[in-house]
Amino acid sequence: MIRQRHPQIFRILPWLFTALPFALIAGTLVRFGLPDSSPPVQLALFAVGFAAAHSLLIIQYFRHHRIAYSLADIPLVLALFYLDPFWVIATRLAASLFVYARRYVVQDIGALKPLFNTSLTTLGAASATVFVAAVGLRGAADPYTWLVLIGATIIAGVVTTVFISVMLLIIDGWKSLLNAWSGFLLNMVGPVLAASTGVLVLILFEATLWTAVPVGIVTVAMLYFARNYIALRRQRQVLTQLNDFTQLVSDSVRSNRLIDAMLGRLREILAAEAATVWVPAEGRYSEIRLTAGADDVGLTDLDPVPVVFQREVIASGESMLLGIKNATAEQRALLEDADLRNVMLVPLRAGDDVYGCLSVADRMGGQESSFLPVDLQLLETVAAHVSVAVDNSRLTDQLRYDAYHDPLTGMASRRRSLEALQEALSITVPGEVVAVFMFDVDSLHEINDALGHEAGDTALKEFAKRLKDHAPAASFLGRIDSDEFILQTRLASTDEALDTARRLRAAVQGPFEVGGVAVSLSAAVGVVTHPDFAADADELLKRADGATRQAKNAADGVQLYHSGLESESLRRIGLASDLRRALDRGQLEVHFQPKVRLDRALGDSGAVMGAEALVRWPHPTFGLVAPEEFIPIAGSTGQLGQLTETVLDEALRRSAEWAGEDGALPMAVNLSPRTLADADFPDKVAALLERHGVPAERLTFEITEDDVVSGEPRLTPALDRLHEMGVRLSVDDFGTGYSSLAYLRRLPVQEIKIDLRFVQGMATDADDRAIVEAVLGLARHFAIDVVAEGIEAHQTVEQLRGLQCEAGQGYYFSRPLPADRFAAWLAQQDGGRGQSRLRVV
């Protein structure tokens, strides 16, 4: 096509096709010659009639075909009968020049389009005039005259169609030519109807001139109704187009062809040379710049609209309609540089935010070559539909992304990691193994405690970055837990997998700074390979987790999975089963450790102020199983509730049994957040207190600081109910988390227990002593009791007394003792019965 192959010739051709009809018209006028007489009234009437009827086009659709009924053909029929051929052409030319010159002045169109339309309409009238002059006319009532006039109108349509066809053939090729002639016979229905109407008017005028009065009234009414019909028809057409466009957008979103379908249809609706969508890059979303052009098959990235306009629309959030006439000098220069006549741009919005721009360039076809304000309104309406569809599409994409990615590091989530592992296992490559490395970041808890969770997040992001930077090519990485990462790749052998694990561990280790503090990173690495040790993704991940736990005790921090590691998992399974039997048979023991007043030495009156109940499990096979091992098992197997009730029941029974002069011995019991989340737990506590006759204020529940802070919204209702009953709440291991006393004041906390690491270190570490001193000072300010844990030396007792710490607990006073030994210990205090000397503070 000439447009693509010879752009310079394409610019000249429209002017040539405009000049040629004018040359033919001029030759026809010269051929007919200027008549001797010129009826000025008739010429004026016909010129006005042509001008008035020129833009009146009634459009009707029949079986998806467009039939145009132009009222300008009516005065043409009358002019062919009453005027000299020269004046027919001259009045038609004068009326066309007037109409199109007015559009050139009022509307934003160039000079070429008005001149071309003037030449084409006048050429049709000249063709009809030549035909009538050649065959002649008879009387107005003669059917021969009717046929000639109707035929002349058809000749005018044929000539203009042929002329346009030749132009399209040269410029755009055979396809455009076929489109121009498709449905030609049906399109001739309009001119035939218009000519027939003109013949009827002619017959009426010949009968009597007084018919001009009713004809004039009918004509005015017809003009009025025609204009309203045209406006109504356009509104209906716009609504139909919007409805079709909305349905198209909806279907395209489901088929993932939104931009492709939207731009093509938008260009057709607005009869534009090009339609473009531009969405700048943002976050993980890359830039989108796609254009549907009239001469392009599919979409391209060749955007004809100057980017400065698009940036201005996005920045301001305001639509823009620019043309040669209404643009500023700077804007006009940009349009001319881009070889554009006019553009429209509207913002794409997501709520109040503008995320992109939709633009169309250069109106083509039809009676106007420029965009009007009504077109801008249509584009804004279309952009609103597109914005909603694109925003929903982006939201759906974001939800999918969030479901499969970790928000902190951007790595794949556990779900996506499992899918990727399963995909990798489904492909077997000879001479390769699928190697999976699980990294458990060390010391993250300590970083959170010392510097806060923001520093911990920074450490995790730094670890993820180092892992990405040093991972083998084509590796898959994911974060599957708070401090656990997974890397999956293909290697030549298991030995190479071990070497890679050691290299990666060395690469991710090392210090980095957070707020001026050097933080050290390291990790334990578990390694498992397929097909050696795992058949599916779940099994592979489970075995990698087992290897990682063992890697924490390995000298180099790396552990390859082997079958011997299954013993630990089997032990957990066996313990879960044995724990249920132990609970049912009452085989668990509750030991008791005293809480002591520090302002009085043991042996002084009133030294013991209560006890803490601690569960112990003497297993017949494994010996004494630590609570740190079997309590998590109880939680994961649904036995935690029964375990808690067992300990609480025994603690309250002993509290009543060891009552002193002022009542039951105060008793503290450790609780899990999962237990407090049970809505029925406060009722169970009330029933046990009533059963054993222990006042609620003699019972204290201890929960660790991290559990209090992380579970506050869930735990608050239960804690409030327990507080209303009179039960006390103590925060255990205080100082190891990231909360403050002011934070804990939102909860019904009566006591805090300073973590043993600070208490044991205060004799040799000034920082630990400062922490203990600070906690004591704040606690006194908030009227909260303090218990120092982990006291093992007399020196520590003296230091705590010097800081006015009133209560303590630790091996210095007594280890946790079975019930009978604890009762004996009580009785031995001050050489007498401990029960009579207990004094609660």
C-alpha positions in Angstrom: 0.0 0.0 0.0 1.2 3.5 -0.8 0.7 4.7 2.7 3.2 2.2 4.1 5.6 2.1 1.1 5.7 5.7 0.0 4.6 8.0 2.8 5.5 11.2 0.9 3.4 10.3 -2.0 0.5 9.5 0.4 0.6 13.1 1.6 0.2 14.4 -2.0 -2.4 12.0 -3.3 -5.4 13.5 -1.3 -4.7 16.9 -2.8 -4.5 15.4 -6.3 -7.9 13.6 -5.8 -9.3 16.9 -4.6 -8.0 18.9 -7.5 -9.2 16.4 -10.2 -13.0 16.8 -9.5 -12.6 20.5 -9.4 -10.9 20.3 -12.8 -13.8 18.2 -14.2 -16.3 20.6 -12.7 -14.6 23.5 -14.2 -14.5 21.8 -17.6 -18.2 21.0 -17.4 -19.1 24.6 -16.5 -17.1 25.8 -19.5 -18.7 23.2 -21.7 -22.2 24.4 -20.8 -21.2 28.1 -20.8 -22.7 31.0 -18.9 -26.4 31.4 -19.7 -27.8 34.7 -21.0 -30.3 35.0 -18.1 -29.8 34.4 -14.4 -33.0 34.2 -12.3 -31.6 35.6 -9.0 -34.7 34.5 -6.9 -34.6 31.0 -8.1 -30.8 30.7 -7.7 -31.0 32.0 -4.2 -33.8 29.6 -3.3 -32.0 26.6 -4.7 -28.7 27.7 -3.1 -30.4 28.0 0.3 -32.2 24.7 -0.3 -29.0 22.9 -1.1 -27.3 24.4 2.0 -30.2 23.6 4.3 -30.6 20.1 3.2 -26.9 19.3 2.8 -26.2 18.0 6.3 -29.6 16.3 6.7 -28.9 12.6 6.4 -31.4 10.1 7.6 -29.8 6.7 8.3 -31.7 3.4 8.6 -30.3 0.0 9.2 -31.7 -3.0 7.4 -30.3 -6.5 8.2 -27.0 -4.9 9.4 -26.8 -2.7 6.2 -26.7 1.1 6.4 -29.1 2.9 4.1 -28.5 6.7 3.8 -31.4 9.0 2.8 -30.0 12.5 2.0 -32.5 15.3 1.7 -30.0 17.2 -0.5 -31.1 15.0 -3.4 -34.6 16.6 -3.3 -33.5 20.1 -4.3 -31.1 18.5 -6.8 -34.1 16.9 -8.7 -36.0 20.2 -8.7 -32.9 22.1 -9.9 -32.3 19.6 -12.7 -35.9 20.4 -13.9 -36.1 24.1 -13.5 -32.5 25.5 -13.8 -30.1 25.7 -16.6 -27.3 23.1 -16.4 -24.7 25.7 -15.6 -26.7 27.1 -12.7 -27.4 23.6 -11.3 -23.7 23.0 -10.9 -23.0 26.5 -9.8 -25.6 26.6 -7.1 -24.6 23.2 -5.8 -20.9 24.3 -5.7 -21.8 27.6 -3.9 -23.9 25.8 -1.3 -21.2 23.2 -0.7 -18.5 25.9 -0.3 -20.7 27.8 2.1 -21.4 24.7 4.3 -17.8 23.3 4.4 -16.3 26.8 4.8 -18.5 27.3 7.9 -17.3 24.0 9.3 -13.7 24.9 8.6 -14.1 28.2 10.6 -16.3 26.8 13.4 -14.8 23.3 13.8 -11.3 22.1 14.2 -10.8 20.6 10.7 -8.1 21.2 8.1 -8.6 22.7 4.7 -8.2 19.5 2.8 -11.4 17.8 4.0 -13.8 20.6 3.2 -12.3 21.1 -0.2 -12.4 17.3 -1.0 -16.1 17.0 0.2 -17.0 20.1 -1.8 -15.4 18.7 -5.0 -17.0 15.3 -4.5 -20.6 16.5 -3.9 -20.4 19.0 -6.8 -18.9 16.3 -9.1 -22.0 14.2 -8.4 -24.3 17.0 -9.2 -22.3 17.8 -12.4 -22.6 14.1 -13.4 -26.3 14.2 -12.9 -26.6 17.4 -14.9 -24.6 16.0 -17.8 -26.8 12.9 -17.9 -30.1 15.0 -17.9 -28.7 17.4 -20.6 -27.8 14.4 -22.7 -31.1 12.5 -22.6 -33.4 15.5 -22.1 -36.6 16.0 -20.1 -40.3 16.2 -20.9 -43.3 17.4 -18.8 -43.4 17.1 -15.1 -46.3 14.6 -15.3 -44.5 12.4 -17.9 -43.1 9.2 -16.4 -40.1 9.5 -18.8 -39.1 12.7 -16.8 -39.4 10.8 -13.6 -37.2 8.0 -14.7 -34.6 10.5 -16.0 -34.5 12.4 -12.8 -34.3 9.3 -10.7 -31.6 7.9 -13.0 -29.6 11.1 -12.7 -29.6 10.8 -9.0 -28.3 7.2 -9.3 -25.7 8.4 -11.8 -24.4 10.9 -9.2 -24.1 8.2 -6.6 -22.3 5.9 -9.1 -19.8 8.5 -10.1 -18.9 9.5 -6.6 -18.6 5.8 -5.6 -16.3 5.1 -8.6 -14.1 8.1 -7.8 -13.7 7.1 -4.2 -13.1 3.5 -5.2 -10.2 4.5 -7.5 -8.7 6.6 -4.7 -9.0 3.7 -2.2 -7.6 1.3 -4.7 -4.5 3.4 -5.2 -4.0 4.2 -1.5 -5.2 1.1 0.4 -5.4 -1.7 -2.1 -8.1 -4.1 -3.3 -9.5 -4.8 0.2 -10.7 -1.2 0.6 -12.2 -1.3 -2.9 -14.2 -4.4 -2.1 -15.5 -2.8 1.1 -16.5 0.4 -0.8 -18.7 -1.6 -3.3 -20.1 -4.2 -0.9 -23.8 -3.5 -0.5 -23.8 -0.9 -3.3 -27.3 -1.8 -4.6 -28.7 -1.5 -1.1 -27.0 1.8 -0.6 -28.7 3.1 -3.8 -32.1 2.8 -2.1 -31.6 6.1 -0.3 -30.9 8.2 -3.4 -33.9 6.5 -5.2 -36.2 7.4 -2.3 -34.9 11.0 -2.2 -35.3 11.4 -6.0 -38.8 10.0 -5.8 -39.7 12.5 -3.1 -38.3 15.3 -5.3 -40.4 14.1 -8.3 -43.5 14.2 -6.1 -42.7 17.8 -5.1 -42.1 18.7 -8.7 -45.5 17.3 -9.8 -47.2 19.4 -7.0 -45.4 22.5 -8.1 -46.5 22.0 -11.7 -50.1 21.6 -10.7 -50.2 25.0 -8.9 -47.6 27.3 -7.3 -49.8 27.5 -4.2 -48.7 24.0 -3.4 -45.4 25.7 -2.4 -47.2 26.7 0.9 -48.1 23.1 2.1 -44.8 21.8 0.6 -42.9 24.5 2.6 -44.8 23.6 5.8 -44.1 19.9 5.2 -40.5 20.7 4.4 -39.9 22.7 7.5 -41.6 20.0 9.6 -39.6 17.3 7.8 -36.4 19.3 8.5 -37.3 19.6 12.1 -38.2 16.0 12.6 -35.2 14.8 10.6 -32.8 16.7 12.8 -34.4 15.3 15.9 -34.4 11.9 14.4 -30.7 12.2 13.6 -29.9 13.2 17.1 -32.0 10.5 18.6 -30.5 8.0 16.2 -27.0 9.0 17.2 -27.8 8.7 20.9 -29.2 5.3 20.3 -26.2 4.3 18.3 -23.9 5.6 21.0 -25.8 3.6 23.6 -25.7 0.5 21.5 -22.0 1.0 20.9 -21.4 1.5 24.6 -23.4 -1.6 25.5 -21.5 -3.7 22.9 -18.2 -2.2 24.1 -19.1 -3.1 27.7 -19.9 -6.6 26.8 -16.8 -6.9 24.7 -14.7 -5.7 27.7 -16.3 -8.1 30.0 -15.8 -11.0 27.6 -12.2 -9.9 26.9 -11.3 -9.9 30.6 -12.4 -13.5 30.9 -10.4 -14.4 27.8 -7.4 -12.3 28.7 -7.7 -10.3 25.4 -8.8 -7.0 27.1 -6.4 -4.6 25.5 -6.4 -6.2 22.1 -10.2 -6.2 21.7 -10.7 -2.9 23.5 -8.4 -0.8 21.3 -9.6 -2.2 18.0 -13.2 -1.6 18.9 -12.5 1.8 20.3 -10.8 2.9 17.1 -13.8 1.8 15.1 -16.4 3.6 17.3 -14.6 6.9 17.1 -13.4 6.4 13.5 -9.9 7.2 14.5 -6.6 6.5 12.8 -5.1 5.0 16.0 -6.1 4.2 19.5 -3.4 3.8 22.3 -3.3 2.7 25.9 -0.3 3.6 28.0 0.2 2.4 31.6 3.6 3.5 33.1 5.6 0.9 35.0 4.7 0.7 38.6 6.0 -1.8 41.2 6.1 -5.3 39.8 3.9 -4.2 36.8 5.9 -3.4 33.7 5.0 -0.6 31.2 2.1 -1.1 28.8 2.2 0.9 25.5 0.1 -0.7 22.8 -1.6 0.9 19.7 -4.3 -0.3 17.3 -3.8 1.4 13.9 -6.0 1.6 10.9 -3.3 0.0 8.7 -1.9 -2.5 11.3 -2.9 -6.1 11.8 -2.8 -6.6 15.6 -1.3 -4.3 18.1 2.1 -2.4 17.9 4.2 -0.4 20.3 4.3 2.5 17.8 2.5 5.2 19.7 1.7 8.3 17.5 0.6 10.5 20.4 3.4 12.6 22.0 4.2 11.2 25.4 4.2 14.7 26.9 0.5 14.9 26.4 0.0 11.5 28.1 2.2 12.4 31.1 0.2 15.7 31.4 -3.1 13.8 31.5 -1.8 11.3 34.1 -0.4 14.1 36.3 -3.5 16.3 36.1 -6.2 13.6 35.9 -8.0 15.8 33.4 -9.1 14.8 29.8 -7.6 16.6 26.8 -9.0 17.4 23.4 -6.4 19.0 21.1 -6.5 20.2 17.4 -4.6 22.5 15.2 -7.1 25.4 15.9 -7.6 25.1 19.7 -4.1 24.0 20.8 -1.4 26.3 22.1 1.6 27.2 20.0 3.7 24.6 21.8 1.0 21.9 21.6 0.5 22.7 17.9 4.2 22.3 17.2 4.1 18.9 18.9 1.1 17.8 16.9 2.8 18.9 13.6 6.0 17.1 14.5 3.9 13.9 15.1 2.0 14.6 11.8 -1.3 14.7 13.7 -4.3 16.9 13.2 -6.1 16.2 16.5 -6.0 13.9 19.5 -8.1 13.0 22.5 -6.7 11.7 25.8 -8.5 10.6 28.9 -7.1 9.2 32.2 -7.6 5.6 33.4 -8.5 5.6 37.1 -8.5 3.1 39.9 -10.6 4.9 42.5 -9.0 8.4 43.0 -5.7 7.3 41.5 -4.7 7.7 37.9 -2.7 4.8 36.6 -2.7 5.2 32.8 -3.9 7.1 29.8 -6.2 6.2 26.9 -5.8 8.2 23.7 -7.1 8.3 20.1 -5.5 10.2 17.2 -6.8 11.7 13.9 -10.5 11.3 13.0 -11.0 9.7 9.6 -14.0 9.1 7.4 -17.5 10.4 7.9 -18.5 14.1 7.4 -16.0 15.5 9.9 -12.3 15.0 10.2 -12.0 16.2 13.8 -13.0 15.1 17.2 -15.8 17.0 19.0 -16.5 17.5 22.7 -19.3 14.9 22.4 -16.6 12.4 21.2 -14.5 13.3 24.3 -17.5 12.5 26.5 -17.9 9.2 24.7 -14.2 8.4 25.2 -14.5 9.3 28.9 -17.4 6.9 29.3 -15.5 4.2 27.5 -12.4 4.9 29.7 -14.6 4.4 32.8 -15.6 0.9 31.7 -12.0 0.1 30.7 -10.7 1.4 34.0 -13.0 -0.8 36.0 -12.1 -3.8 33.9 -8.4 -3.2 34.0 -8.5 -2.4 37.7 -10.4 -5.6 38.4 -8.0 -7.5 36.2 -5.0 -6.0 38.1 -6.8 -6.7 41.4 -7.3 -10.3 40.4 -3.7 -10.5 39.2 -2.6 -8.9 42.5 -4.6 -11.4 44.5 -3.1 -14.3 42.6 0.3 -12.8 43.1 -0.2 -12.3 46.8 -1.5 -15.9 47.2 1.7 -17.2 45.7 4.3 -14.8 47.0 5.7 -13.7 50.3 5.0 -10.0 50.8 8.2 -9.3 52.7 10.8 -10.8 50.4 8.8 -11.2 47.2 9.7 -14.9 47.0 7.3 -17.6 46.3 5.0 -18.6 49.2 4.7 -22.1 50.7 1.8 -23.0 48.4 3.7 -21.9 45.3 6.8 -23.7 46.5 5.0 -27.0 46.9 3.6 -26.6 43.4 7.0 -25.9 41.9 8.5 -28.8 43.7 5.8 -31.1 42.4 6.4 -29.8 38.9 10.2 -30.4 39.2 9.6 -34.0 40.5 7.4 -34.8 37.5 10.3 -34.2 35.1 13.1 -36.8 35.2 16.4 -36.0 33.6 19.0 -38.7 33.3 22.2 -37.9 35.2 20.6 -35.2 37.4 18.9 -35.0 40.8 16.4 -32.5 42.1 18.1 -31.0 45.1 16.1 -29.1 47.7 17.8 -27.0 50.3 15.9 -25.7 53.4 17.5 -22.7 55.2 16.5 -22.0 58.8 17.8 -18.5 59.7 19.6 -18.5 63.1 19.3 -15.8 65.8 16.2 -14.2 64.3 14.5 -14.3 67.6 17.4 -12.5 69.3 17.4 -9.8 66.6 13.7 -9.2 67.2 14.3 -9.0 71.0 17.2 -6.7 70.9 16.4 -4.4 67.9 12.7 -4.9 67.3 10.8 -6.7 64.6 11.6 -4.1 61.9 15.2 -5.1 62.3 14.2 -8.7 62.0 12.3 -8.0 58.8 15.4 -6.2 57.4 17.5 -9.2 58.3 15.1 -11.6 56.5 15.2 -9.3 53.4 18.9 -9.2 53.4 19.1 -13.0 53.8 16.7 -13.4 50.8 18.8 -11.0 48.7 22.0 -12.9 49.4 20.3 -16.2 48.7 19.1 -14.9 45.3 22.5 -13.4 44.4 24.3 -16.7 45.0 21.7 -19.3 44.0 22.6 -21.5 41.0 21.2 -20.5 37.7 17.5 -21.6 37.0 16.9 -22.1 40.8 13.5 -21.8 42.4 13.4 -19.9 45.7 10.6 -19.6 48.2 9.9 -18.5 51.8 7.9 -21.3 53.4 7.8 -20.0 57.0 8.8 -17.0 59.1 12.5 -17.9 59.1 12.6 -20.8 56.7 13.6 -20.5 53.0 13.7 -23.2 50.3 15.9 -23.4 47.2 15.2 -26.1 44.6 17.5 -26.7 41.6 18.9 -29.6 39.5 22.4 -30.8 40.0 24.6 -33.7 38.8 24.7 -35.6 42.1 24.0 -35.7 45.8 27.6 -34.9 46.5 27.4 -31.8 44.4 24.2 -30.9 46.3 26.1 -31.0 49.6 29.0 -28.9 48.2 26.4 -26.4 46.9 24.7 -26.2 50.4 28.0 -25.5 52.1 28.9 -22.8 49.5 25.5 -21.2 49.8 25.6 -21.2 53.6 29.0 -19.5 53.5 27.7 -16.9 51.0 24.7 -15.9 53.1 26.6 -15.6 56.3 28.2 -12.5 57.5 27.3 -9.2 59.3 25.3 -6.3 58.0 24.2 -3.1 59.6 20.8 -2.2 61.0 20.5 1.3 62.5 24.3 1.4 63.0 24.4 -2.0 64.8 26.3 -4.9 63.2 24.0 -8.0 62.9 25.3 -11.4 62.1 23.4 -13.8 59.8 23.8 -17.6 59.6 21.5 -20.5 58.8 21.2 -24.2 59.2 20.8 -26.0 55.9 19.0 -29.3 55.3 19.5 -31.1 52.0 17.3 -33.7 50.4 17.5 -35.1 46.8 15.0 -36.7 44.5 14.7 -39.5 43.4 17.0 -40.7 46.2 14.9 -39.9 49.3 11.5 -38.5 48.3 8.6 -39.4 45.9 6.4 -36.3 46.1 6.6 -32.7 47.2 5.1 -33.1 50.6 7.4 -35.9 51.5 10.4 -34.1 50.2 9.6 -30.9 52.2 8.9 -32.9 55.3 12.3 -34.7 55.0 14.1 -31.4 54.3 12.6 -30.0 57.5 13.9 -33.0 59.5 17.3 -32.6 58.0 17.3 -28.8 58.8 16.5 -29.5 62.5 19.5 -31.9 62.6 21.7 -29.4 60.8 21.5 -27.0 63.8 23.6 -29.5 65.7 26.0 -30.3 62.8 29.5 -28.9 62.9 29.3 -27.2 59.5 25.6 -26.3 59.8 24.7 -28.6 56.9 22.8 -31.9 57.0 22.0 -34.3 54.2 18.8 -36.3 54.8 19.2 -40.0 55.4 16.9 -42.7 56.7 18.3 -42.5 60.2 16.7 -39.1 60.7 13.3 -40.7 60.6 13.8 -41.8 64.2 13.1 -38.3 65.5 9.8 -38.1 63.6 8.9 -41.6 64.8 9.7 -40.4 68.4 7.3 -37.5 68.0 4.6 -39.8 66.7 5.2 -42.2 69.5 5.2 -39.5 72.1 1.8 -38.1 70.8 0.2 -41.5 71.3 1.9 -42.1 74.7 0.9 -38.6 75.9 -2.8 -39.4 75.4 -2.5 -42.6 77.5 -0.5 -40.8 80.1 -3.2 -38.1 80.5 -6.0 -40.7 80.6 -4.1 -42.7 83.3 -2.9 -39.8 85.3 0.8 -40.5 84.7 1.9 -36.9 84.4 3.3 -35.2 87.5 3.0 -31.6 88.7 6.1 -30.2 90.4 6.1 -26.9 92.4 8.7 -24.2 92.8 8.3 -21.5 95.5 8.1 -17.8 95.0 9.9 -16.0 97.8 9.8 -12.5 99.2 13.3 -10.9 98.8 12.9 -8.3 101.5 13.0 -11.2 104.1 15.5 -14.0 104.1 14.3 -17.6 104.2 13.7 -18.5 107.8 12.2 -15.1 108.5 8.5 -15.0 109.1 6.5 -14.8 105.8 9.3 -15.5 103.3 7.3 -17.9 101.0 4.5 -16.1 99.1 3.3 -18.7 96.7 4.4 -21.4 94.2 4.4 -22.1 90.5 3.0 -25.4 89.2 5.1 -27.1 86.5 4.2 -30.2 84.6 6.6 -33.1 84.3 6.4 -36.4 82.3 8.4 -39.4 83.4 8.1 -41.6 80.3 8.6 -45.3 80.9 10.9 -45.7 77.8 12.5 -42.3 77.2 12.8 -41.2 80.8 12.0 -37.6 81.8 10.5 -35.8 78.7 11.1 -32.1 78.7 8.0 -29.8 78.6 9.5 -28.0 75.6 9.1 -31.3 73.7 5.7 -32.7 74.7 3.7 -29.4 75.2 4.0 -28.5 71.5 3.0 -32.1 70.7 -0.1 -31.7 72.9 -0.9 -28.5 71.1 -0.6 -30.0 67.6 -2.6 -33.1 68.6 -5.5 -31.4 70.4 -4.5 -32.6 73.9 -3.5 -29.2 75.2 -6.8 -28.5 76.8 -6.8 -31.7 78.7 -3.2 -31.2 79.8 -3.9 -27.7 81.1 -7.0 -28.9 83.0 -4.9 -31.7 84.6 -2.2 -29.3 85.8 -4.7 -26.7 86.9 -6.8 -29.2 88.9 -3.7 -30.6 90.7 -2.4 -27.0 91.4 -5.7 -25.9 92.9 -6.0 -29.1 95.0 -2.5 -28.5 96.5 -3.3 -24.8 97.0 -6.2 -25.7 99.2 -4.2 -28.5 100.9 -1.3 -26.2 101.8 -3.4 -23.4 103.0 -2.0 -21.1 105.7 -3.5 -18.7 108.3 -4.6 -16.3 105.6 -6.0 -18.9 103.2 -5.0 -21.1 100.2 -1.4 -21.0 99.0 -1.2 -18.7 95.9 -0.6 -20.8 92.9 0.7 -19.9 89.4 0.0 -22.0 86.3 1.5 -21.5 82.8 -1.0 -21.1 79.9 -0.8 -21.3 76.2 -2.5 -18.7 74.0 -4.4 -21.5 72.4 -6.0 -22.3 75.7 -7.0 -18.7 76.3 -8.5 -18.6 72.9 -11.0 -21.2 74.1 -14.2 -19.3 74.9 -15.2 -22.0 77.4 -12.0 -21.8 79.4 -13.0 -19.2 81.9 -16.1 -21.3 82.8 -13.9 -24.3 83.4 -11.6 -22.3 85.6 -14.6 -21.0 87.7 -15.8 -24.6 88.1 -12.4 -25.8 89.3 -12.0 -22.9 91.8 -15.4 -23.7 93.2 -14.7 -27.4 93.5 -11.5 -26.9 95.5 -12.7 -23.9 97.4 -9.8 -21.7 96.3 -10.5 -17.9 96.0 -9.9 -16.6 92.5 -7.3 -14.0 93.6 -5.1 -16.9 94.8 -4.7 -18.1 91.2 -2.3 -16.6 88.8 -2.0 -17.5 85.1 1.4 -17.0 83.5 1.7 -16.3 79.7 4.9 -15.4 77.9 5.4 -11.8 76.7 5.5 -12.6 72.9 2.3 -14.7 73.3 0.5 -11.8 75.0 1.5 -9.2 72.4 1.0 -11.4 69.3 -2.3 -12.8 70.5 -3.8 -9.7 72.1 -7.0 -9.3 70.0 -7.9 -13.0 70.4 -6.9 -13.2 74.1 -8.5 -10.0 75.4 -12.0 -11.4 75.9 -10.8 -14.4 78.0 -8.4 -12.3 80.0 -11.1 -9.7 80.8 -13.5 -12.5 82.0 -10.7 -14.0 84.1 -9.9 -10.6 85.5 -13.6 -10.0 86.4 -13.5 -13.3 88.3 -10.5 -12.1 90.3 -7.8 -14.3 88.6 -4.4 -12.6 88.3 -2.3 -12.4 85.0 1.5 -12.6 85.0 3.6 -11.9 82.0 6.4 -14.5 81.9 9.9 -14.0 80.3 9.5 -10.2 80.3 12.2 -8.3 78.5 12.8 -10.9 75.7 10.1 -9.5 73.4 9.3 -6.1 72.0 6.5 -4.8 74.2 6.5 -2.2 76.9 4.7 -1.9 80.2 2.6 0.9 78.7 1.5 -1.6 76.0 0.7 -4.2 78.6 -1.4 -1.7 80.5 -4.1 -2.3 77.9 -4.5 -5.8 79.3 -5.4 -6.8 82.9 -1.8 -7.5 84.0 -0.9 -7.5 87.7 2.5 -9.1 87.6 5.6 -9.4 85.4 8.5 -11.9 85.7 11.9 -10.6 84.6 13.5 -13.2 82.3 16.2 -15.3 83.9 18.8 -14.3 81.4 18.9 -10.7 82.6 18.7 -11.7 86.3 21.5 -14.2 86.0 23.7 -11.8 84.1 23.2 -8.7 86.3 26.1 -9.6 88.6 28.6 -9.5 85.8 27.0 -7.5 83.0 26.1 -3.8 83.5 23.7 -3.9 80.7 21.7 -6.7 82.2 21.6 -4.9 85.5 20.4 -1.7 83.8 17.6 -3.6 82.2 16.5 -5.1 85.5 16.7 -1.7 87.2 14.7 -0.1 84.4 11.9 -2.7 84.5 11.6 -2.4 88.2 11.3 1.4 88.0 8.6 1.3 85.3 6.7 -1.5 87.1 6.6 0.7 90.3 5.3 3.6 88.2 2.5 1.4 86.8 1.8 -0.4 90.1 2.7 -3.8 88.7 4.3 -6.5 90.9 7.6 -7.9 89.8 9.1 -11.4 90.2 12.8 -12.0 89.3 13.3 -15.5 87.7 16.4 -17.6 87.7 18.0 -16.6 91.0 20.9 -18.9 91.6 23.3 -17.0 93.9 23.2 -15.0 97.1 25.0 -12.1 95.4 22.0 -11.8 93.0 19.6 -11.8 95.9 21.5 -8.9 97.5 21.6 -6.9 94.3 17.8 -7.4 93.8 17.2 -6.3 97.3 19.3 -3.2 96.6 17.1 -2.5 93.7 14.0 -3.0 95.9 12.8 -6.0 94.0 10.3 -7.7 96.4 9.9 -11.2 95.0 12.1 -13.9 93.4 12.2 -17.4 92.2 15.0 -19.8 91.3 17.3 -22.7 92.2 18.9 -20.6 95.0 15.7 -21.2 97.0 14.5 -24.5 95.6 14.3 -26.5 92.4 10.8 -27.6 91.2 9.8 -30.4 93.6 7.2 -33.1 93.6 4.2 -32.4 95.8 5.3 -34.5 98.7 8.8 -33.1 98.8 7.5 -29.5 98.3 5.2 -30.0 101.3 8.2 -31.2 103.3 10.2 -28.2 102.2 7.4 -25.9 103.4 7.3 -27.6 106.8 11.0 -27.2 107.2 11.0 -23.4 106.8 12.1 -21.7 110.1 12.1 -25.1 111.7 8.3 -25.5 111.9 5.2 -26.0 109.9 5.4 -23.9 106.8 1.6 -23.8 106.5 1.4 -21.6 109.7 4.0 -19.2 108.5 2.8 -18.4 104.9 1.9 -14.8 104.5 0.6 -13.6 101.2 1.6 -10.1 100.1 
